[in-house]
Structures are given as C-alpha cells and as structure tokens.
Amino acid sequence: AAAAGILAVEAYHMGMARSTLYRKGEEAWKAANAVSDARDKIDGSDDKDQGIQVDGKANIVPSTPDAIAFTRTPQEVLRIVYLSDKDGVSKGGFYPEGMNGTLKST
C-alpha cells in the first residue's frame, strides 16, 4: 500500500511538471522530448518513454493504448541512471562509484 501511495504522488508530480513544460511552448517540448528519446535509447529495446508532445498533441500522462502506466524493470532503471545500454554495468552516469544493494548491475 505504501508503494502504491508513493507511485500515485510521483505520478501527480510528474503530471504537473509535464503540464508546465507543455505550456512553455515548442522549445520546452523539444528539450523534454530529447530527454525522453535519450532515456528510451538506453533503457532497453522496448519503446516505453514518451515525450510531452506526440503527433502534434499534448501527452501529459504517458501510458499504453489501454491507459496503463508503463513500467520499467530494475535493469532498465539502472541503464538510465548509469547512462549505459550495455549489460553488466555497475557504475557510471549519475552514480560514478556505483550503488550498493542486491540489484546494482544492468
């Protein structure tokens, strides 16, 4: 239940951030979409990440066609924070010295 509550709050926060970026106009859309594209290139083979402007329309709540929020595996998250699309990476990017814990390698 606690994790679901955290997820709901974070989804709300990101919705507000995406909404604000969308209102800022094309320059902000392009920058946000570039970040989205970069994450999508390193998180794995699935096309999960979505920009805030897709096909000329606002995309404030990224989801599947059935309106289900996309998920990432721990390895996909680690690829993003380590800024690497390679298997077996355990440090780099936002964590140049790596992380501790059981799940720490892509």
C-alpha positions as CSV (number, residue, x, y, z in Angstrom):
1,A,0.0,0.0,0.0
2,A,2.8,2.4,0.8
3,A,4.5,1.8,-2.6
4,A,1.2,2.5,-4.4
5,G,0.8,5.7,-2.4
6,I,4.3,6.8,-3.4
7,L,3.6,5.9,-7.1
8,A,0.4,8.0,-7.0
9,V,2.1,11.0,-5.6
10,E,5.0,10.8,-8.0
11,A,2.7,10.4,-11.0
12,Y,0.8,13.5,-9.8
13,H,4.1,15.5,-9.5
14,M,5.2,14.4,-13.0
15,G,1.9,15.3,-14.5
16,M,2.3,18.8,-13.1
17,A,5.8,19.0,-14.4
18,R,4.8,17.7,-17.9
19,S,1.8,20.1,-18.0
20,T,4.1,23.1,-17.1
21,L,6.6,22.1,-19.7
22,Y,3.8,21.8,-22.3
23,R,2.5,25.3,-21.5
24,K,6.1,26.7,-22.0
25,G,5.9,26.0,-25.7
26,E,7.8,24.3,-28.5
27,E,11.3,24.9,-27.2
28,A,10.4,23.2,-23.9
29,W,8.6,20.4,-25.8
30,K,11.7,19.7,-27.9
31,A,14.0,19.7,-24.9
32,A,11.7,17.4,-23.0
33,N,11.3,15.1,-25.9
34,A,15.1,14.9,-26.4
35,V,15.5,13.8,-22.8
36,S,12.7,11.2,-23.4
37,D,14.4,9.9,-26.6
38,A,17.8,9.7,-24.8
39,R,16.2,7.6,-21.9
40,D,14.5,5.4,-24.5
41,K,17.7,4.7,-26.3
42,I,19.5,3.4,-23.2
43,D,16.7,1.7,-21.1
44,G,16.4,-1.3,-23.4
45,S,14.8,-2.4,-26.6
46,D,11.1,-1.5,-25.8
47,D,9.8,1.9,-26.8
48,K,8.5,2.9,-23.4
49,D,9.4,6.5,-22.9
50,Q,7.1,9.1,-24.4
51,G,7.6,12.8,-24.9
52,I,5.3,15.5,-23.7
53,Q,4.2,16.3,-27.3
54,V,3.4,13.4,-29.6
55,D,1.9,13.6,-33.1
56,G,1.1,17.3,-32.5
57,K,-0.9,16.7,-29.3
58,A,-0.1,17.1,-25.6
59,N,0.9,13.9,-23.9
60,I,0.7,14.8,-20.2
61,V,0.1,11.2,-18.9
62,P,2.3,8.7,-20.8
63,S,0.7,5.3,-20.9
64,T,-0.1,2.3,-23.1
65,P,-3.0,2.5,-25.6
66,D,-5.1,1.0,-22.8
67,A,-4.2,3.9,-20.5
68,I,-2.0,1.8,-18.3
69,A,1.2,3.4,-17.0
70,F,4.3,1.8,-18.3
71,T,6.8,0.1,-16.0
72,R,10.5,-0.5,-16.1
73,T,12.5,-3.4,-14.7
74,P,15.3,-2.7,-12.2
75,Q,17.8,-3.3,-15.0
76,E,16.1,-0.7,-17.3
77,V,16.2,1.9,-14.4
78,L,19.9,1.1,-13.8
79,R,20.7,1.6,-17.5
80,I,19.1,5.0,-17.3
81,V,20.9,6.1,-14.1
82,Y,24.2,4.6,-15.3
83,L,23.7,6.2,-18.7
84,S,24.6,2.9,-20.5
85,D,22.8,0.5,-22.7
86,K,25.3,-2.3,-22.0
87,D,24.7,-5.4,-19.9
88,G,26.8,-5.9,-16.7
89,V,27.4,-2.2,-16.0
90,S,27.5,-1.4,-12.3
91,K,28.7,2.2,-12.2
92,G,28.6,5.4,-14.2
93,G,26.3,8.3,-15.1
94,F,24.6,9.6,-12.0
95,Y,26.4,7.0,-9.9
96,P,30.0,7.1,-10.9
97,E,31.0,4.9,-8.0
98,G,28.1,2.6,-8.4
99,M,25.4,1.7,-5.9
100,N,25.2,-0.8,-3.1
101,G,22.5,-3.4,-2.6
102,T,21.4,-6.6,-4.3
103,L,20.3,-5.0,-7.6
104,K,23.2,-2.9,-8.8
105,S,24.1,-4.2,-12.2
106,T,22.4,-3.8,-15.6
